[in-house]
Amino acid sequence: MESPHTVGHGTLRGMASNVVNLNRFRKKKQREAKAKQAETNRIRHGRTQAEKDRERVERERAERAIEGKRLERESDEATQPTLPSEEPDHK
């Protein structure tokens, strides 16, 4: 009598059911290593969203403070002196 794992007439019995694609495991391992490296780089070089928001708020506050201390505002034409050639003739 034959055992279930013996070769009979050129075929294998019971062994061909688990075909494994090794490329899948290799690629999965590479993706995991890449994700781990990306996490390390984010920690080492990146900034959190809170840090970015805080910096943006500080920059906007500084811009408003500087704008408030200007002697002449570029957008306000009433505070800019007019040249004699631009004045209307009232004689």
Summary of the structure (lengths in Angstrom):
residues: 91
radius of gyration: 37.7
end to end distance: 129.4
largest distance: 129.4
contacts: 125
relative contact order: 0.04
helix: 55%
strand: 4%
